[in-house]
């Protein structure tokens, strides 16, 4: 029996007393301090007196309590965190004025049912976290269900979230819910039902009454990773919905998705429908796509746009490995990596009005592509398209000659099946081939560059299959490694070339003959390194010949 006192004055007073079986609390007891009976594993029954005004943090945490009686306190009761964490109760009655606190019953894995005597309750953060057998609780009395209050309650299956109840971050994450109706989506926060792998049906009521300028949102991660979710229904006033949050339905099991044309401006977050299981999708006229919206939807086969003109955001269909049917003729902008890793996608024409951004079609299944306007194409647009065999590049008119046009960096780099490159339109406007534009195009044996090209940047044709190339008469600069590791047999450097880059023809094992221009005043380092079959270097002046006689130049 503890000393007769109105409080246990010390923290951890009986902590880890593993043989303690029973406590007779003294009359008038006011406080049980922090960790007072923590880890008392043989303590099986506790009845708290009504005189208590304070229960400290972890006071009975991990005790062996199987039966707990909470009295309705006479005075205002202050409770700490984790007071009854990991005890062994199976049922608990919460008196009307008993104050719950953070993590109070967390990890009570034998707890099956909870009853509230109060008319209205607040369920604090983590209050029943990891109560894996909790199945019976009336949440109709709850005004506030705080962060992760029921997270990892695998046996818990609530059906209705009342319209008066505010549900906070991840409150029901990883629970056993199967069919849930949300009474008022405006009171639901991030990830409220995320990772509920048994959830099959979700009904979301959109309330009325908010100004259109305020609108309503589907919260971030609302049903993310709900892998069994098949049906989502909106009731009430869907016209007031103005936003869908990031990852709202990411990795859900949705097989059929119907998008309605919004009456108001609809803002959508990133990755909203990432990795769902749809096979076809129709995008309404005014529905706003956003970054990575349908990325990793590996069963998606076709996409239809109702709008006359669309913008396809970054990574929108990234890694949709079975996507084969989509009309890009309506696209004004195709942003970075929009279709990257869409291995089944094979478009034939990039319209002249379409801007294509960085790596937009990288690693797709394209085979024969015509680019309507090369000035609207950015870095690596078709890089690593290993099925691409033919590339037609239209050079538009209208730009000042001083500005000119370029073949973008890495345009067709690592397109190992590319055999043919054709320039159409106004090739005379093409001034440069950018870095690594055709690098590692191992099947490309020949290319005819327009005479207007003045610069070939570094590694432009490095490690390609080029055997024959006619360098343009206007060429002035060939940068580092531009033709390294190619199969070129002979090359003539035009007269206007004044600058050669380091390693320009290094490791060209088939190279036998080189003719230099008179304007080249210096042979850079490693220019012909490991060109084992190089037999003749022809120059037009004795000065240049004498420079080449020194092995330091080769």
PyMOL commands that set and color helices and strands:
alter all, ss='L'
color gray80, all
select helices_A, chain A and resi 139-141+185-187+238-240+328-330+374-376+427-429+542-548+551-553
alter helices_A, ss='H'
color red, helices_A
select strands_A, chain A and resi 31-32+45-47+54-55+67-69+78-79+91-94+113-116+121-123+136-137+142-145+160-161+166-167+179-182+201-206+216-218+231-236+241-244+267-268+280-283+302-305+310-312+325-326+331-334+349-350+355-356+368-371+390-395+405-407+420-425+430-433+446-448+455-456+468-470+477-478+490-492+499-500+513-515+536-538
alter strands_A, ss='S'
color yellow, strands_A
deselect
rebuild
show_as cartoon
